């Protein structure tokens, strides 16, 4: 044809053209290589191992976030039962005590004297009753024989009743005196651990002033505030999952024991109380914890890192990009429980355990793009499923 120059492609030129085409189709910095299938040339993308993860089975939870300090559920301040001097302390801080165990002793000489006087009065009144009983019996017999007037018999019987009343009063006063003497020895009202001593032997303590504090750490309690918007999800007995920051993020479990019926008008938050069993005494009061009230659980979920789930289009359809058969596969998915603490999301369909999912940037990775992975994909981290 006139005006046209015929070009003859040599094998060397064909190879050069293929290399140029491959370089033009490569993603920047991804180390792509040219690939020809069915006569078409497509770029081969390379992903680092950090850009992918393997879907795994995991136990996932989601719920209402909360935080605060654990405190003993039982905390008792033991006060002085009298204004007197402490003469002896039987326990120290950190000692475990049982209910009724001796804690301290107050000076009790005055109380001992009062108790002794009251007991002697009981003995005197008991003797008076015996005398009055004998006199009344004699008066009744003499009246029956006509030897005394009825008035004399009645007076004798009244004297007996008076003696019995005085005996009852003396007995009551003696019991009260013994009780007051007993309070000179301070005893533990509940079982627990001495957390603080406010006084030492030799100190004079005013009536009602604190002597020591007892706590029972077998059950700890978390008081936390949550927004009232979560109120429909709150109920007594609901499980709570907590992490103890000061103990290498140890996991502990509790349950809601109470819900305050009144919200704070300033913050629009409501207080809840979480009981945390501590049978081994591994936890102590004052530890800071954070966690959540568990509202949903997926004990055996197919889980992928949260970064693997993307939303696309106006409908915000959740999708996951999977590496399957050496190519990128775009898969619309159904999302279940999202565990913010574990950083994992449950995928209800379209992804199976063992699938390799993309968690890095996806720019330039279209559905069907050939891909190679540099290194081994890491499994999705997270809690193991319950068995």
C-alpha positions as CSV (number, residue, x, y, z in Angstrom):
1,X,0.0,0.0,0.0
2,X,1.4,3.4,-1.0
3,X,2.6,5.7,1.8
4,X,2.9,2.9,4.4
5,X,6.2,1.3,5.7
6,X,6.1,-2.4,6.5
7,X,7.7,-3.4,9.8
8,X,8.9,-6.8,10.3
9,X,8.8,-8.0,14.0
10,X,11.8,-10.0,15.0
11,X,11.9,-12.3,18.0
12,X,14.1,-9.8,19.9
13,X,11.6,-7.0,19.3
14,X,8.7,-9.2,20.4
15,X,10.4,-9.9,23.8
16,X,11.2,-6.2,24.2
17,X,7.5,-5.3,23.6
18,X,6.3,-7.8,26.1
19,X,8.7,-6.4,28.8
20,X,7.5,-2.9,28.1
21,X,3.8,-3.9,28.4
22,X,4.5,-5.7,31.7
23,X,6.3,-2.7,33.1
24,X,3.4,-0.4,32.2
25,X,0.8,-2.6,33.9
26,X,2.8,-3.1,37.1
27,X,1.6,-1.5,40.4
28,X,4.3,0.8,41.8
29,X,6.6,-1.0,44.1
30,X,4.7,-4.3,44.0
31,X,7.2,-6.3,42.0
32,X,4.6,-7.4,39.5
33,X,5.5,-9.6,36.5
34,X,3.9,-9.9,33.1
35,X,1.5,-12.8,32.6
36,X,-0.2,-13.8,29.4
37,X,-3.5,-15.9,29.4
38,X,-5.7,-16.5,26.4
39,X,-3.7,-13.9,24.4
40,X,-4.2,-11.1,27.0
41,X,-1.5,-9.6,29.2
42,X,-2.4,-8.9,33.0
43,X,-0.1,-7.6,35.7
44,X,0.9,-9.9,38.6
45,X,0.6,-8.1,41.9
46,X,2.8,-9.0,44.8
47,X,1.5,-8.7,48.4
48,X,3.6,-8.8,51.5
49,X,2.8,-11.3,54.3
50,X,1.7,-8.3,56.5
51,X,-1.0,-7.4,53.9
52,X,-2.8,-10.7,54.3
53,X,-4.2,-12.9,57.1
54,X,-5.8,-16.3,57.3
55,X,-9.4,-16.6,58.5
56,X,-9.6,-18.7,61.7
57,X,-12.3,-20.0,64.0
58,X,-12.5,-17.9,67.2
59,X,-14.8,-17.1,70.1
60,X,-16.0,-13.5,69.7
61,X,-17.9,-11.2,72.0
62,X,-19.3,-7.7,71.8
63,X,-21.1,-5.5,74.2
64,X,-21.3,-2.4,76.3
65,X,-17.8,-0.9,77.2
66,X,-17.1,-0.1,80.8
67,X,-14.2,0.5,83.1
68,X,-13.3,1.3,86.7
69,X,-11.6,0.0,89.9
70,X,-12.4,-3.3,91.6
71,X,-13.3,-2.9,95.3
72,X,-14.2,-5.4,98.0
73,X,-17.9,-6.0,98.0
74,X,-17.9,-6.3,101.8
75,X,-16.1,-3.5,103.6
76,X,-16.7,-3.0,107.4
77,X,-15.3,-0.3,109.6
78,X,-15.1,-1.6,113.2
79,X,-15.7,1.3,115.7
80,X,-14.9,1.6,119.4
81,X,-17.8,0.5,121.6
82,X,-16.8,2.9,124.4
83,X,-14.5,5.8,125.2
84,X,-11.6,4.0,126.7
85,X,-7.9,3.1,126.3
86,X,-6.8,0.3,124.0
87,X,-4.6,-2.1,126.0
88,X,-3.9,-4.8,123.4
89,X,-4.2,-5.3,119.6
90,X,-4.5,-9.0,118.5
91,X,-4.3,-8.6,114.7
92,X,-2.2,-6.6,112.1
93,X,-3.0,-5.3,108.6
94,X,-3.1,-8.2,106.2
95,X,-4.2,-10.8,108.8
96,X,-7.2,-12.9,107.9
97,X,-9.9,-13.2,110.6
98,X,-13.0,-15.2,111.1
99,X,-16.4,-13.8,112.4
100,X,-16.2,-13.5,116.2
101,X,-12.4,-13.5,116.4
102,X,-10.8,-11.1,118.9
103,X,-9.4,-8.0,117.3
104,X,-8.4,-5.7,120.3
105,X,-9.0,-5.2,124.0
106,X,-10.0,-2.1,125.9
107,X,-9.2,-1.2,129.5
108,X,-12.1,-2.9,131.4
109,X,-11.5,-2.5,135.2
110,X,-14.5,-0.3,135.7
111,X,-16.7,-2.7,133.7
112,X,-15.5,-5.6,135.7
113,X,-16.4,-3.9,138.9
114,X,-19.8,-3.1,137.6
115,X,-20.4,-6.6,136.5
116,X,-19.3,-8.0,139.9
117,X,-21.6,-5.7,141.7
118,X,-24.5,-6.6,139.5
119,X,-23.9,-10.3,140.0
120,X,-23.7,-9.9,143.8
121,X,-27.0,-8.1,143.7
122,X,-28.5,-11.0,141.8
123,X,-27.3,-13.4,144.6
124,X,-28.9,-11.1,147.3
125,X,-32.2,-10.8,145.5
126,X,-32.3,-14.6,144.9
127,X,-31.9,-15.1,148.7
128,X,-34.6,-12.6,149.4
129,X,-36.9,-14.5,147.1
130,X,-36.3,-17.7,149.0
131,X,-37.1,-15.9,152.3
132,X,-40.2,-14.4,150.9
133,X,-41.3,-17.8,149.6
134,X,-40.9,-19.3,153.0
135,X,-42.8,-16.5,154.7
136,X,-45.7,-16.6,152.2
137,X,-46.0,-20.4,152.6
138,X,-46.2,-20.0,156.4
139,X,-48.7,-17.2,156.1
140,X,-51.0,-19.2,153.8
141,X,-50.9,-22.2,156.3
142,X,-51.7,-19.9,159.3
143,X,-54.5,-18.2,157.5
144,X,-56.0,-21.6,156.7
145,X,-55.9,-22.4,160.4
146,X,-57.5,-19.0,161.2
147,X,-54.4,-17.9,163.1
148,X,-53.8,-14.7,161.1
149,X,-56.0,-12.3,159.3
150,X,-56.4,-12.4,155.5
151,X,-54.7,-9.0,155.3
152,X,-51.5,-10.5,156.8
153,X,-51.6,-13.4,154.3
154,X,-52.1,-11.0,151.4
155,X,-49.2,-8.8,152.5
156,X,-46.9,-11.9,152.6
157,X,-47.9,-12.9,149.1
158,X,-47.3,-9.3,147.9
159,X,-43.9,-9.3,149.5
160,X,-43.0,-12.5,147.6
161,X,-44.0,-10.9,144.2
162,X,-41.9,-7.9,145.1
163,X,-38.9,-10.0,145.8
164,X,-39.3,-11.9,142.5
165,X,-39.6,-8.6,140.6
166,X,-36.4,-7.3,142.2
167,X,-34.6,-10.5,141.3
168,X,-35.7,-10.2,137.7
169,X,-34.5,-6.6,137.6
170,X,-31.1,-7.5,139.2
171,X,-30.7,-10.4,136.7
172,X,-31.4,-8.0,133.8
173,X,-28.9,-5.5,135.1
174,X,-26.3,-8.2,135.6
175,X,-26.8,-9.4,132.0
176,X,-26.4,-5.9,130.8
177,X,-23.2,-5.4,132.8
178,X,-21.8,-8.7,131.5
179,X,-22.6,-7.6,127.9
180,X,-20.8,-4.2,128.5
181,X,-17.8,-6.1,129.9
182,X,-17.8,-8.3,126.8
183,X,-17.6,-5.3,124.5
184,X,-14.2,-4.5,126.0
185,X,-12.9,-7.2,123.7
186,X,-13.5,-6.0,120.1
187,X,-14.5,-8.9,117.9
188,X,-14.8,-9.2,114.1
189,X,-18.4,-8.8,112.9
190,X,-17.6,-10.6,109.6
191,X,-14.9,-12.9,108.2
192,X,-12.3,-11.0,106.1
193,X,-8.9,-9.5,106.0
194,X,-7.7,-6.5,108.1
195,X,-7.0,-3.8,105.5
196,X,-6.3,-0.9,107.9
197,X,-5.6,-0.2,111.6
198,X,-6.6,3.3,112.8
199,X,-5.1,2.9,116.3
200,X,-2.4,1.3,118.3
201,X,-2.2,-0.2,121.8
202,X,-2.1,2.6,124.4
203,X,-4.3,5.0,122.4
204,X,-7.5,6.3,123.9
205,X,-10.4,6.0,121.4
206,X,-13.6,8.0,121.6
207,X,-16.9,6.1,121.4
208,X,-17.7,5.2,117.8
209,X,-14.4,6.2,116.4
210,X,-12.9,3.7,113.9
211,X,-10.4,1.1,115.2
212,X,-9.8,-1.0,112.1
213,X,-11.3,-1.8,108.7
214,X,-12.1,-5.3,107.5
215,X,-12.6,-6.3,103.9
216,X,-13.8,-9.6,102.3
217,X,-12.1,-10.0,98.9
218,X,-13.8,-13.3,98.0
219,X,-16.1,-11.2,95.9
220,X,-15.0,-7.9,94.4
221,X,-17.3,-5.3,92.9
222,X,-17.0,-2.9,90.0
223,X,-19.1,0.2,90.0
224,X,-19.3,1.6,86.5
225,X,-21.3,4.2,84.6
226,X,-22.8,3.5,81.2
227,X,-24.9,5.8,78.9
228,X,-28.7,5.4,79.3
229,X,-28.9,4.5,75.6
230,X,-27.7,1.1,76.6
231,X,-30.4,0.6,79.2
232,X,-32.5,-1.9,77.0
233,X,-29.4,-4.2,77.0
234,X,-28.8,-4.1,80.7
235,X,-30.2,-6.7,83.0
236,X,-29.2,-8.4,86.3
237,X,-27.2,-11.5,85.7
238,X,-25.8,-10.5,82.4
239,X,-22.1,-11.7,82.0
240,X,-19.3,-9.2,82.0
241,X,-15.8,-9.7,80.5
242,X,-13.0,-7.7,82.1
243,X,-9.2,-7.2,81.6
244,X,-6.9,-6.4,84.5
245,X,-4.3,-4.0,83.2
246,X,-1.9,-4.3,86.2
247,X,-1.8,-8.1,85.9
248,X,-0.5,-8.6,82.3
249,X,-4.0,-8.1,80.9
250,X,-5.4,-11.1,82.8
251,X,-9.0,-11.9,81.9
252,X,-11.7,-12.1,84.6
253,X,-15.4,-12.7,84.5
254,X,-18.3,-11.2,86.4
255,X,-22.0,-10.6,86.3
256,X,-24.3,-7.6,86.8
257,X,-25.6,-7.8,90.4
258,X,-27.5,-4.5,90.6
259,X,-28.6,-1.6,88.3
260,X,-29.2,1.8,89.8
261,X,-32.8,2.8,89.1
262,X,-31.9,6.5,88.7
263,X,-29.8,8.1,86.0
264,X,-27.4,11.0,86.7
265,X,-29.2,14.0,85.4
266,X,-25.9,15.8,84.5
267,X,-24.2,13.0,82.5
268,X,-27.3,11.0,81.5
269,X,-25.5,7.8,82.7
270,X,-26.6,5.0,84.9
271,X,-24.5,3.1,87.4
272,X,-24.3,-0.7,87.3
273,X,-22.7,-2.9,89.9
274,X,-20.7,-6.0,88.7
275,X,-19.8,-8.8,91.1
276,X,-16.4,-10.5,90.3
277,X,-15.9,-13.8,92.1
278,X,-12.3,-14.1,93.6
279,X,-12.2,-17.5,95.3
280,X,-8.4,-17.8,95.1
281,X,-7.8,-14.2,96.3
282,X,-5.7,-13.5,93.3
283,X,-7.2,-10.1,92.9
284,X,-7.0,-7.2,95.3
285,X,-9.1,-4.1,95.8
286,X,-8.1,-1.0,93.8
287,X,-7.1,-2.8,90.6
288,X,-8.2,-1.0,87.4
289,X,-10.2,-3.0,84.9
290,X,-11.8,-2.4,81.6
291,X,-14.1,-4.6,79.5
292,X,-17.7,-4.9,78.5
293,X,-21.1,-6.2,79.3
294,X,-21.5,-9.1,76.9
295,X,-24.6,-8.6,74.8
296,X,-23.7,-11.0,71.9
297,X,-21.5,-14.0,71.6
298,X,-20.2,-16.1,68.8
299,X,-18.4,-19.1,70.4
300,X,-17.3,-20.7,67.1
301,X,-17.1,-18.0,64.5
302,X,-15.2,-17.8,61.3
303,X,-13.2,-14.6,62.1
304,X,-11.1,-12.2,60.1
305,X,-9.3,-9.0,61.2
306,X,-11.5,-6.0,61.2
307,X,-9.3,-4.4,58.5
308,X,-10.3,-7.1,56.1
309,X,-13.9,-6.0,56.1
310,X,-14.6,-3.0,53.7
311,X,-17.8,-1.3,52.7
312,X,-18.4,-0.3,49.1
313,X,-21.0,1.5,47.0
314,X,-23.9,3.6,48.1
315,X,-25.5,0.7,49.9
316,X,-22.3,0.3,52.0
317,X,-22.1,-3.4,51.2
318,X,-19.5,-5.2,53.3
319,X,-17.0,-7.1,51.2
320,X,-13.8,-9.1,51.8
321,X,-11.0,-9.5,49.3
322,X,-9.8,-13.1,49.2
323,X,-6.7,-14.6,47.6
324,X,-8.0,-17.8,45.9
325,X,-6.4,-19.7,43.1
326,X,-3.6,-17.1,42.7
327,X,-6.1,-14.3,42.1
328,X,-8.0,-11.7,44.0
329,X,-11.6,-12.5,44.6
330,X,-14.1,-9.8,45.7
331,X,-16.7,-11.4,48.0
332,X,-19.7,-9.6,49.4
333,X,-20.2,-11.0,53.0
334,X,-22.6,-11.1,55.9
335,X,-21.0,-9.6,59.0
336,X,-21.9,-11.0,62.5
337,X,-20.3,-10.2,65.8
338,X,-17.5,-7.5,65.8
339,X,-15.2,-8.0,68.7
340,X,-13.5,-4.6,69.2
341,X,-11.2,-5.9,71.9
342,X,-9.9,-8.8,69.8
343,X,-9.9,-6.8,66.6
344,X,-11.9,-9.5,64.8
345,X,-15.1,-9.7,62.9
346,X,-17.4,-12.7,62.4
347,X,-18.1,-13.6,58.7
348,X,-21.3,-15.5,58.4
349,X,-20.9,-16.5,54.7
350,X,-18.6,-16.3,51.6
351,X,-15.4,-16.8,53.7
352,X,-14.3,-20.1,55.3
353,X,-11.7,-20.8,57.9
354,X,-8.3,-21.1,56.2
355,X,-9.1,-18.6,53.4
356,X,-6.4,-15.9,52.9
357,X,-7.9,-12.4,53.1
358,X,-6.4,-9.0,52.2
359,X,-6.0,-6.6,55.2
360,X,-3.6,-4.1,53.5
361,X,-4.4,-1.5,50.9
362,X,-6.4,-2.7,47.9
363,X,-5.7,0.1,45.4
364,X,-5.1,-1.4,42.0
365,X,-6.4,-4.9,43.1
366,X,-9.5,-5.6,41.0
367,X,-11.5,-8.7,41.1
368,X,-9.6,-11.4,39.2
369,X,-6.1,-9.7,39.5
370,X,-3.3,-12.3,39.5
371,X,-1.5,-12.1,42.8
372,X,1.5,-13.6,44.6
373,X,2.2,-13.5,48.3
374,X,5.7,-12.8,49.6
375,X,6.1,-14.8,52.8
376,X,3.5,-16.7,54.8
377,X,0.2,-15.2,55.8
378,X,-0.4,-14.9,59.5
379,X,-3.5,-16.4,61.1
380,X,-6.1,-13.9,62.4
381,X,-5.2,-13.3,66.1
382,X,-7.8,-13.7,68.8
383,X,-9.4,-15.9,71.4
384,X,-9.8,-19.6,70.6
385,X,-13.3,-20.9,70.2
386,X,-15.1,-22.6,73.1
387,X,-15.2,-26.4,73.0
